Structure formats: structure tokens, C-alpha cells
Amino acid sequence: MLPYGRQTIEDVDIEAVTATLRSDWLTTGPQVDAFERDLAEWTGGVPVTVVSNGTAALHVAYAAAGIKPGDEVVTTPMTFVATASCATILGAKILFADVEEDTANLDPAAAAALTTERTKVIAAVDYAGHPAEYDELRKVADEVGALVLADAAHAIGGTYKGRFVGSLADLTTFSFFPTKNLTTAEGGGVAAADPELMKRARRFKGIGMIREEAEYANPNDGGWYYEVQEFGVNYRLPDVLCALGRAQLTRLGAFKARRTALRARYNELLADVPGLRLPVERDWVDPAYHLYPVRVLDGRRREVYDKLRAAGILVQVNYIPVYWHPAYAELGYQRGMCPNAEKFYAEELSLPLFPTLTENDQDRVVEALRTILG
Ligand SMILES: *Cc1c(COP(=O)(O)O)cnc(C)c1O
């Protein structure tokens, strides 16, 4: 069986985890701060707070942005549901803007057409790892005083115009799920350069607890004292998992290089397979690719999916347009709203891509596709 993505766990990871298990700290110890510091080396120095998973990261980011009922969020439908649903559960109204026809990233012009003075956040996704058009999105957001959020669950380790993912938006979220560019089993992070946003993110993920005396509303009652001024949740990432994340981060550069090489090899080997359209890359990005998304033309996506799965090649489809989910349909969202996204969904197939994928594995995928489509 060949999955579309999988983790790379080596002895250094196992040693890092077992050493932490033997230490005094299972959670909220030195590995958390160290992992956050290490992550900032991949965000161009932008501070990061780690959280329980990528969905939690989105919830924290929207909470830090102050999303409340009546606010509007403009986002892409070509993503995992959490990009939108984490704002919905805070009471926001979601406006789905269509994607660029080729990259499947949020189209800045489509986003601009939906922004109003109620828009609080424009949330882009770096689909497959390819950064969205952040300079254009920034202009759109500035016109209405909105924040830009990057759901970079696919994209840590990449750059856009020479700047790191993590430094491109006001708030950036990461996921460390096993199939992503690095893993902590479950885990995620929120990056923000603005100290006020970062403070709000840290408080929300930590039950709203405040321990800085200068910030207390009431007198300090003693060494045990803390205050809650705004409610929060517990989305802490334990020390044990932060140790795993640190070990993984030391190889993020190597993972990226391997993913890049495999992508280039797919591009070459698949170039002459009929009925396929291969992914594009803008000149100004240097992505760390999470997915290798091909387009299966002529209405044959379902057939190719079924035949590859039957051959033990566990391809995936990323993604069902978010507003197609019954939870959004019940809110009145209708199919047909974002034609580029719907067409992309109808054709998309994510081929196996992960650092330990061998060239033999890759040849097997290519040959299977050639047999089905040739
Ligand atoms: C994986 C993913 C998430 C959610 O991350 P989890 O760690 O699985 O909660 C959010 N957005 C996108 C685009 C993702 O791919």
C-alpha cells in the first residue's frame, strides 16, 4: 500500500521523545519554549505559539483577530473545512471567494469583490504548499482594514518573493499532522509578528490565564494568583510532542529538498501521459510541497481514483468545496458559487508525495497512471 502522504520518523525522533518522557516535564516545560524558538527560524523570526493541532491553530488565530458575531471573513472554498468553520463557530459570516484557475489559491480579485467594512479577516490557504498571492491580498485587506490570515498547514518551510511562509500574513497557522511537512502526531502553531495578536493567541490557547502582574485588573493576592479576563480554551501542545517537533525541524530542509526533487521527477515522468494536467508554480515562490495535485481531464477522475486505490496506490482528493458540506448548505450556501474551485475539485487527485517515497514507488504510480489513461 502506498499512501498519498506519511510521516518520516527516525531514531533521532524516538530518542527525543523518550528523553522527554524520562524528564521532569511531560507538558509545558522547556521543550515548548525551545520548539517555539526553533520554529521562528522558519518564519523569518516571526514569533510562534504552538497548539494542539492545525484546527486549534485556526480557532486561536480567529479568536486573536477578535472575530465575533456579525463579522465577515472572506476565504477560499478549496481547503479543509476548518479554515472556514473555525470562524463560523465564533459567529462570523463566511464569504467564499473563488480560486485562481491554475494554482487553486484564493484569487485576490475575487476576494476584493466580496470585502466590505464588515470584513475582519481575509483567510488564504497555501494550497499544496504553494504560497498564495500575499502582496495582492494585503492590498485588498488594507482597503477595508481587515487582517490577512494564512492557513499554511501545507506550506511551512516555503518562501514567497524570498520571504518565509509565516511572515507573509498578520496571522499564520500551521498543522503538524502526520501527512504534513513535519509532524508532532497532532500539533499546530500560530505565528504573528504583532505582539498584541500574539498575546491574545497565547491567552486564548491557555484558558485565558494571565500571570503577568502588570496586567492584573485586581490586586495580586499572592504567589498562586492569576486572572482570567477573557475566556479561553486549553490547546496546549505537550513537551513530549514539542521534543518530537524539534527533532523533525532539524530535517525540514531535507524534507523540503526531497519533496521538491520528487515533484520535479513527477513533472518529467508525467509530461506525456494523456488526459492529465500537471500543477503549476509561480516564478516568485520556493515552496515546501505537501501535495502533488494532478488534474484528471475528460471526467475520468473517479475512475482513475478507484483504479489506483484498487492497485494499492492510496491517492486522495483535496478538497470537497467547503460550502458543499451540509453544515454550510443548511446556512444557505449554494453550489455553483465558485466555478473554478468546483471544476478543480471535479478533476483533482493528490498523488503519493512524502520524503521516504522511493523512485521505484514513484515509477509504479506513473506506470499505473499510464496504463489507465494511455
Ligand atoms: C490539515 C489541515 C488543517 C487542520 O489541521 P489538523 O492538524 O488536522 O487539525 C487545516 N487546514 C488545512 C488546509 C489543512 O490541510
The ligand as an ORCA input file, in Angstrom:
! r2SCAN-3c Opt
* xyz 0 1
  C      -4.502     19.704      7.881
  C      -5.167     20.999      7.641
  C      -5.813     21.712      8.658
  C      -6.102     21.152     10.013
  O      -5.001     20.654     10.667
  P      -5.184     19.482     11.764
  O      -3.843     19.449     12.409
  O      -5.516     18.229     11.016
  O      -6.261     19.903     12.691
  C      -6.304     22.977      8.362
  N      -6.200     23.495      7.141
  C      -5.615     22.826      6.122
  C      -5.503     23.483      4.782
  C      -5.101     21.552      6.342
  O      -4.539     20.880      5.331
*
